[in-house]
């Protein structure tokens, strides 16, 4: 008798090997997608953290009585805040800075139309800007952060609380006050 494999046995072995290799490739692709997603989430969280640090640095000396609107409360909050910061003391009185504004503005390459106009994968994104002497002759703007969405994740402009956090149509950059606490969302 001769020893060896029949053609049928060989075909079955090749089919089993193909299924095993296909499964290994699928698992590798799935794992790499998860890894890429976790890298993207980590980068996004880092960017949001740096943005909030810059905003806090700007607002660190702002006085509660010098905020406009003074009560940016729920449900809508606000996406622009005028404020004055303490610059020290003169004869026992606080010396306040000129009025400044932190605000969200549409990026120059975007149009408010619900479409990705600049082809970067984000729809109607904007900038967080610090405006010195807003609406004045010496108005100057400094960009704090880029790529900020018009609305927070899960929100649409429809008068509803789409993301379930108790606020309606909140912007991607917004303020809310709760008593003496100013909450900044990015």
C-alpha positions as a Markdown table, in Angstrom:
| # | Residue | x | y | z |
|---|---|---|---|---|
| 1 | Unk | 0.0 | 0.0 | 0.0 |
| 2 | Unk | 1.1 | 3.5 | -0.7 |
| 3 | Unk | 1.0 | 6.2 | 1.9 |
| 4 | Unk | -0.1 | 9.8 | 1.1 |
| 5 | Unk | -3.1 | 12.1 | 0.9 |
| 6 | Unk | -5.9 | 11.9 | -1.5 |
| 7 | Unk | -7.0 | 14.9 | -3.5 |
| 8 | Unk | -10.1 | 15.3 | -1.3 |
| 9 | Unk | -8.1 | 15.3 | 1.9 |
| 10 | Unk | -5.7 | 17.8 | 0.5 |
| 11 | Unk | -8.6 | 20.1 | -0.6 |
| 12 | Unk | -10.2 | 19.9 | 2.9 |
| 13 | Unk | -6.8 | 20.7 | 4.5 |
| 14 | Unk | -6.4 | 23.8 | 2.3 |
| 15 | Unk | -9.9 | 24.9 | 3.1 |
| 16 | Unk | -9.3 | 24.6 | 6.8 |
| 17 | Unk | -6.0 | 26.5 | 6.5 |
| 18 | Unk | -7.7 | 29.3 | 4.5 |
| 19 | Unk | -10.4 | 29.7 | 7.1 |
| 20 | Unk | -7.8 | 29.8 | 9.9 |
| 21 | Unk | -5.7 | 32.4 | 8.0 |
| 22 | Unk | -8.8 | 34.5 | 7.2 |
| 23 | Unk | -9.8 | 34.5 | 10.9 |
| 24 | Unk | -6.3 | 35.6 | 11.9 |
| 25 | Unk | -6.3 | 38.4 | 9.3 |
| 26 | Unk | -9.8 | 39.6 | 10.5 |
| 27 | Unk | -8.6 | 39.6 | 14.1 |
| 28 | Unk | -5.5 | 41.5 | 13.3 |
| 29 | Unk | -7.5 | 44.1 | 11.3 |
| 30 | Unk | -10.1 | 44.4 | 14.2 |
| 31 | Unk | -7.3 | 44.8 | 16.7 |
| 32 | Unk | -5.5 | 47.5 | 14.7 |
| 33 | Unk | -8.8 | 49.4 | 14.2 |
| 34 | Unk | -9.3 | 49.4 | 18.0 |
| 35 | Unk | -5.7 | 50.6 | 18.5 |
| 36 | Unk | -6.2 | 53.4 | 15.9 |
| 37 | Unk | -9.4 | 54.4 | 17.6 |
| 38 | Unk | -7.8 | 54.5 | 21.0 |
| 39 | Unk | -5.0 | 56.6 | 19.7 |
| 40 | Unk | -7.5 | 59.0 | 18.1 |
| 41 | Unk | -9.5 | 59.3 | 21.3 |
| 42 | Unk | -6.3 | 59.8 | 23.3 |
| 43 | Unk | -5.2 | 62.6 | 21.0 |
| 44 | Unk | -8.6 | 64.2 | 21.1 |
| 45 | Unk | -8.7 | 64.1 | 24.9 |
| 46 | Unk | -5.2 | 65.6 | 25.0 |
| 47 | Unk | -6.2 | 68.4 | 22.7 |
| 48 | Unk | -9.4 | 69.1 | 24.7 |
| 49 | Unk | -7.3 | 69.2 | 27.9 |
| 50 | Unk | -4.8 | 71.7 | 26.3 |
| 51 | Unk | -7.7 | 73.8 | 25.1 |
| 52 | Unk | -9.3 | 73.9 | 28.6 |
| 53 | Unk | -5.9 | 74.8 | 30.1 |
| 54 | Unk | -5.6 | 77.8 | 27.8 |
| 55 | Unk | -9.1 | 78.9 | 28.5 |
| 56 | Unk | -8.5 | 78.6 | 32.3 |
| 57 | Unk | -5.3 | 80.6 | 32.0 |
| 58 | Unk | -7.2 | 83.4 | 30.3 |
| 59 | Unk | -10.1 | 83.3 | 32.8 |
| 60 | Unk | -8.0 | 82.8 | 36.0 |
| 61 | Unk | -8.3 | 86.4 | 37.2 |
| 62 | Unk | -11.8 | 87.1 | 36.0 |
| 63 | Unk | -14.2 | 88.4 | 38.6 |
| 64 | Unk | -17.7 | 86.9 | 38.9 |
| 65 | Unk | -19.2 | 90.4 | 39.0 |
| 66 | Unk | -17.3 | 91.2 | 35.7 |
| 67 | Unk | -18.8 | 88.4 | 33.6 |
| 68 | Unk | -21.3 | 89.2 | 30.8 |
| 69 | Unk | -23.7 | 87.5 | 30.7 |
| 70 | Unk | -23.6 | 87.2 | 34.5 |
| 71 | Unk | -25.7 | 84.1 | 34.6 |
| 72 | Unk | -25.0 | 81.9 | 31.6 |
| 73 | Unk | -27.3 | 79.2 | 33.0 |
| 74 | Unk | -29.0 | 76.1 | 31.6 |
| 75 | Unk | -30.8 | 75.2 | 29.5 |
| 76 | Unk | -28.9 | 77.1 | 26.7 |
| 77 | Unk | -25.7 | 78.4 | 28.3 |
| 78 | Unk | -23.8 | 80.7 | 26.0 |
| 79 | Unk | -20.9 | 80.4 | 23.5 |
| 80 | Unk | -19.4 | 83.8 | 24.2 |
| 81 | Unk | -18.3 | 85.4 | 27.4 |
| 82 | Unk | -17.2 | 89.0 | 28.0 |
| 83 | Unk | -15.1 | 89.4 | 31.2 |
| 84 | Unk | -12.6 | 91.6 | 33.0 |
| 85 | Unk | -9.6 | 90.2 | 34.9 |
| 86 | Unk | -8.0 | 91.5 | 38.0 |
| 87 | Unk | -4.7 | 93.2 | 37.3 |
| 88 | Unk | -3.8 | 94.1 | 40.8 |
| 89 | Unk | -4.7 | 96.7 | 43.4 |
| 90 | Unk | -4.5 | 100.5 | 43.4 |
| 91 | Unk | -5.2 | 102.4 | 46.6 |
| 92 | Unk | -7.2 | 99.4 | 48.0 |
| 93 | Unk | -9.4 | 98.9 | 44.9 |
| 94 | Unk | -9.1 | 96.2 | 42.3 |
| 95 | Unk | -7.7 | 97.3 | 39.0 |
| 96 | Unk | -9.7 | 95.6 | 36.2 |
| 97 | Unk | -8.5 | 94.9 | 32.7 |
| 98 | Unk | -10.3 | 96.2 | 29.7 |
| 99 | Unk | -13.2 | 94.0 | 28.5 |
| 100 | Unk | -12.1 | 90.8 | 26.8 |
| 101 | Unk | -14.2 | 88.1 | 25.1 |
| 102 | Unk | -13.8 | 84.4 | 24.8 |
| 103 | Unk | -16.0 | 83.1 | 21.9 |
| 104 | Unk | -16.5 | 80.5 | 19.3 |
| 105 | Unk | -16.3 | 81.7 | 15.7 |
| 106 | Unk | -16.8 | 79.8 | 12.5 |
| 107 | Unk | -13.5 | 79.0 | 10.8 |
| 108 | Unk | -12.8 | 81.2 | 7.8 |
| 109 | Unk | -12.8 | 78.2 | 5.4 |
| 110 | Unk | -16.2 | 77.0 | 6.6 |
| 111 | Unk | -19.8 | 78.1 | 5.9 |
| 112 | Unk | -22.6 | 77.5 | 8.3 |
| 113 | Unk | -24.4 | 75.0 | 6.1 |
| 114 | Unk | -24.0 | 71.5 | 7.7 |
| 115 | Unk | -21.4 | 70.5 | 5.1 |
| 116 | Unk | -17.7 | 69.8 | 5.4 |
| 117 | Unk | -16.7 | 72.8 | 3.2 |
| 118 | Unk | -12.9 | 72.6 | 3.7 |
| 119 | Unk | -12.7 | 68.8 | 3.3 |
| 120 | Unk | -11.1 | 68.0 | 6.7 |
| 121 | Unk | -13.8 | 65.6 | 7.8 |
| 122 | Unk | -15.5 | 68.0 | 10.2 |
| 123 | Unk | -18.7 | 69.8 | 9.6 |
| 124 | Unk | -19.0 | 73.6 | 10.4 |
| 125 | Unk | -16.1 | 73.6 | 12.8 |
| 126 | Unk | -14.8 | 76.8 | 14.4 |
| 127 | Unk | -12.2 | 78.5 | 16.5 |
| 128 | Unk | -12.1 | 79.5 | 20.1 |
| 129 | Unk | -10.8 | 83.1 | 20.1 |
| 130 | Unk | -9.8 | 85.6 | 22.7 |
| 131 | Unk | -10.9 | 89.1 | 21.6 |
| 132 | Unk | -9.3 | 92.1 | 23.2 |
| 133 | Unk | -11.3 | 95.3 | 23.1 |
| 134 | Unk | -14.3 | 93.6 | 21.4 |
| 135 | Unk | -16.2 | 95.8 | 19.0 |
| 136 | Unk | -13.7 | 98.6 | 19.7 |
| 137 | Unk | -11.3 | 100.4 | 17.4 |
| 138 | Unk | -8.3 | 98.3 | 18.7 |
| 139 | Unk | -10.0 | 95.0 | 18.5 |
| 140 | Unk | -7.5 | 92.1 | 18.3 |
| 141 | Unk | -8.2 | 88.4 | 18.1 |
| 142 | Unk | -6.0 | 85.6 | 19.2 |
| 143 | Unk | -6.9 | 82.0 | 18.3 |
| 144 | Unk | -6.9 | 79.7 | 21.4 |
| 145 | Unk | -7.9 | 76.5 | 19.6 |
| 146 | Unk | -9.0 | 75.2 | 16.2 |
| 147 | Unk | -11.4 | 72.5 | 15.0 |
| 148 | Unk | -14.0 | 73.0 | 17.6 |
| 149 | Unk | -17.5 | 71.7 | 16.5 |
| 150 | Unk | -20.5 | 74.0 | 16.4 |
| 151 | Unk | -22.4 | 71.8 | 18.8 |
| 152 | Unk | -21.3 | 69.3 | 21.5 |
| 153 | Unk | -21.2 | 65.7 | 20.7 |
| 154 | Unk | -24.7 | 64.3 | 19.9 |
| 155 | Unk | -26.3 | 67.7 | 19.7 |
| 156 | Unk | -28.3 | 69.1 | 16.8 |
| 157 | Unk | -29.8 | 72.6 | 16.3 |
| 158 | Unk | -33.4 | 71.5 | 17.0 |
| 159 | Unk | -34.4 | 72.8 | 20.5 |
| 160 | Unk | -34.0 | 69.4 | 22.1 |
| 161 | Unk | -31.6 | 67.8 | 24.5 |
| 162 | Unk | -30.2 | 65.3 | 21.9 |
| 163 | Unk | -27.2 | 64.1 | 24.0 |
| 164 | Unk | -29.2 | 63.7 | 27.3 |
| 165 | Unk | -27.1 | 66.0 | 29.5 |
| 166 | Unk | -30.0 | 68.4 | 30.4 |
| 167 | Unk | -28.9 | 71.2 | 28.1 |
| 168 | Unk | -30.6 | 72.1 | 24.8 |
| 169 | Unk | -28.6 | 72.7 | 21.6 |
| 170 | Unk | -25.4 | 73.5 | 23.5 |
| 171 | Unk | -22.4 | 74.7 | 21.5 |
| 172 | Unk | -19.1 | 72.9 | 21.2 |
| 173 | Unk | -17.7 | 75.7 | 23.3 |
| 174 | Unk | -20.1 | 77.0 | 25.9 |
| 175 | Unk | -20.3 | 78.4 | 29.4 |
| 176 | Unk | -22.7 | 77.8 | 32.2 |
| 177 | Unk | -22.8 | 79.2 | 35.7 |
| 178 | Unk | -24.0 | 77.3 | 38.7 |
| 179 | Unk | -23.8 | 79.7 | 41.7 |
| 180 | Unk | -20.2 | 80.9 | 42.0 |
| 181 | Unk | -18.9 | 78.2 | 39.6 |
| 182 | Unk | -18.2 | 78.9 | 35.9 |
| 183 | Unk | -18.4 | 75.7 | 33.9 |
| 184 | Unk | -16.6 | 75.6 | 30.5 |
| 185 | Unk | -17.5 | 72.8 | 28.1 |
| 186 | Unk | -15.4 | 71.9 | 25.0 |
